[in-house]
């Protein structure tokens, strides 16, 4: 940390003490507050006198400085942080949220975030510290009880931005973590793919009307005031009822169950049923798994299959870049894929414990793993079963194809065993 930054931090602390002379004493008596001021001022003077003597490249010295600064922060009465928030050069909504979130029980991380935001030089730094502050003030029951009771129904909310009103992804968002103090709630949401990490903090009032959004996309921060756009969070229970999924309502959910709900809601909203129980050839694919079990595939041996038959189901409503697919023979599988390879192909079955993740290869000379996913007609032509190619397939048709494959494997195994006996 540079000397100038340390001096700025100490100046912020001095500012807090100066403000005390005009601010109410709150819970502290005059004598106790005076003693605290004297201790902190003495420590600050000592710090300023020794700061130029310390080697900036000495990690031990840097750590010691940081420790002393934290000690100063911990000595300051929490009431002083209201004044420090007022001095932050940021949006009024963020200041109002931080002031409502201040109390005597807040961790030092929250106090430090206020001090660092006060001396920040850029909007990016201020928003960084706002997010740190909110993280340290998380008091959601779902956050504290997840490991024991799962995600509580009463705390799960759904944000519908499919019309793009908020200027973020045109999709639904499942929100499960919330901080609530005073007049505000802050819900945080994180989404990651191979290429990007998206982090959002949705600021709402107590009626869950969205007031503002703080976002961090690949560490680039932004702030939007959106109160005038009329977007409100819905309870998960109401969303399930609206989509005829009353049977999915329960007091709490495991992570796997919560994830599965996003697929069930997507399918209910998609409303794309199969006409005459037939599947168009362009919607039907097979996944070929090589005998050596490649690194993108994991499964218990007794659950492993060589071919998986999947079909397009509907758009994945919780990510506007993805589609939902269904495994025709493993209905518990949760499958998403996109067309441009940004998110690739993800297959997860928590019942059979089969996992598949396919991504396009950007390395020259490396075979594209997506080659293992083939349209059904391309597959039939490649294995000499062109006579079975159709424009539409029933499940009976697909059963025939699957059984031919199984029969071939059985015959091959019998041949190998017979040859081994000789």
Phi, psi and omega in degrees: 000135182288154180301319183300320181294320180296317179297324178295320178299313181295326177295323178297322178293320177298320178301316180300318180291324179295319180298334182298332183295336180248354182265157177300152180282343180057232188278352184267142174284161180301318184291319181292318179296321179297320179295319179296314179301317182297316180297315183291317180298322179296317180294322179296316179300317179298319180297314181295328180286333185257349188298322182285347182271348184272142178283118183295338180269359181274110183298322181296317179294320179297317179297319182295321177298314180300319180296319181292322178297318178297324179295320178298316181298320182292337180279339184288132176298142188299335181299334182293337184289338173300317181291322178295322177298320179301332183274352181289134181274076183212187185290146182299323180298316180294320177298317182297319178298311183298319181293323177291335184271354181281135168202176186291345183265002184290146182290162177300331179301321178292319179297315180298320180299322178294315180297314182293324177295327181295329183253005182298146182265342185226161176300321180301315181294320180297314180293325175304312182289328175298318180293320176298317179301311181297320178301319183285346181255015182294120180234026181287133175302325181294329178291319184280332189251005185306314185294335184262311187249357184082194180273120186284134181305317184296340182259355182270127180234157179236127175258124180257104177241031182295338177271358176075023184297330187263001178072022174240196182304137180281075186204180171272153176231126174269118183248132185227357182235129187218140169251135181223121174214144175057237186261008188228154166235146175232118176257133176251150183216135178231138177225135180225146174226189181293335188249344186206156174235127180243129180232129181233144170239112181264116179266124179232167169275187184286351175262010179066025169282129184285122182262315184205163180228129169253126183235155174222106180251112184051045176069013173257117188267152178209161179225135176228133171266120189231016184301327183283358183267357171065038180258132181230141177288148176250150174288148177301322181301316180294323178295318179296317180295318181297336183251023176057039179244037181303329180293346180268357183281126176210169185293325183208158183229146169285171178300317182295319179294318179297318178296319179296329179297326180296328177286318181294321177293319179300316181293322179295321179284330182293317177051046179246078181283157181281123180290127178055029180057029179246147180247126177295143183301326181289348178259002186245128184227158171240150174248121179266125178252119182295156183300325183281004178056085184297168186290347179272003184231132175222139180192153169296146184304322183283352178254356185287141175231156180269333179228136174239135181254115183236152179224149178297136180247307185185170172294146174276109189290348182261010171197112188291357178261002188238157173240152176264135174240156179242137173275118187294339183244356178225079188296344180279351183290139174252118189232129172231149178205156174233176185267334187257000175086002180300314180256347179072213182235128181231126181235124181222124176232107183280351177273308179273351182058046173255133179230139174219134175223116181243134178226153177291145178268131179256005180270134180296132177086354179267128182294137181288123182294339179295347177297344178280350174256120185232143171298145186304320181291321176297320179295313181299319178295326184286337182251016176076027178242041183299334181292347180264358182294134179220168174277330177223149183232139169267170176296329176297318177300316183290325176301319180299313180298315180296318181292326176298317179297315180296318180298319180297318179296318180298316180296320180296317179297318179297321180295317180296317179296318181296320180293323179294325180296329180287000000 
